[in-house]
Amino acid sequence: MWPREVFYRIIPKEKHRQPKTGKRQQRLMFRTIELLKEPGVYVLYQDGVPYYIGQAKRLRGRLWRHACVPDSRYYNFWNHFSAFVVEDPNHRNEIEAILVAAMPTANSAKPKIQKE
């Protein structure tokens, strides 16, 4: 699990340099987490308990909105998150459905598992 604070924490200038110029710059920590550039499934936790499960084409943007946009539906209700890179959209749907089914109190939605 990652703390929500990665969306607010600034990496000091001396630890991060611009690639082209070598100048030191400040950077928000979440921008340095490479896996968040990818598509995947995520879990928002409130005090260690799964609160919401979702998926995104770009984990970074979706999680940033949940963390930094006060009008976001889940803005006030989580303090940690987990993220799993899943490139195939069909697999994202399946994994999200399995997680929702395994943690029914986390989402109000019913799992989207296709019956064969």
N, C-alpha and C positions, 0 to 999 in steps of 0.2 A: 504494500500500500504506500502511496505517496501522500504527503500532507498537502492540503489545499494551498498552503503558503507558497508553494513553488510558483503560483501565478502572481504573487506580489513581491517576492524576494528578488533583490537586485544583486547580481554578481559584481563585486568590486572591480574597479577599473584595472587594477594591477593583475587580475587573474584572466582577463579576456582582452585579446587584441584583435583589431580589424585585420582580416586576411590580406588585403591589398597594401595597406599603408603601414601596418604594424602599430598604429596608434592605439592607445588604450581607450576602451569605451565601456560604459555601463550597459548591462544587458539583463533583462528579466530571466530568471532561472528556467522557466518553462520553455523558453525558446531554445535552450541548449539540449533539451531531452529529445534525441533523434527519433525515438519510436513514436512520439506524438505527431510526427509529420504524416504518419501512415493511417490507413483506414482500420477500423476495428470495433471492438466491443468494450464498454467500460462499465464499472460499477462505482456508484457514489455511496459512501458510508457515512453514517452518523454515529460517532462514538463506537466504531468498530462493527456496527450492525449494518448490513446492506440496506440501503434506502431506495435506490433507484438503479435500474439497469437500462442501458441504451446503446446505440450504435451510431457510428459516424463515418463519413467518407474521409474526414480529416479529424482525428482525435483532438488535436491541439485546439482547433477553432471551437469545436463543440464544448470541450471542457472549459475553455476560457470563458465562453458565454455563461456557462453555469456558475463560474467562479466570480466573474467581474461585472455582469450586467444585472443590476438590482431588480429589473422587471422579469428576469428569468424565473420560470416556475419553481425551480429547485434551488435558487440562490441561497436561501437562508437555512437549508436543511442538511448540509453535509460538511464534513471536515477532512475527509480522506477520499482517495480514489484509487482504483486499479484500472489498468488499461491493457488490452490484449490486441496485438496486431493480427487482423484477419483480413486478407486482401480480397478473397472471393466473396461477393455480396450474398450469394446463397448460403455460404457457410456462416456469414455474419448473422443472417436471419436465424439459422439453426442454433448457433451458440447462444444468441440472445434469448431465444425461446427456451432452451434448456436451463439457462440461468434463472429466468423468470419462474419456470416451473419448480426449480429447486428451492427458490426463495420467494414464495408467493406473497409474502407481506411486503416485499421490496417494491413491487409495482402494482398499480391498480389494474393494469392490463392483463388479459388472459394470455397464456403462452400461444404463440403462433406455430404450433407443431402440426405438420401435415400428417394425416393418417393414411397409411398405405393399405 
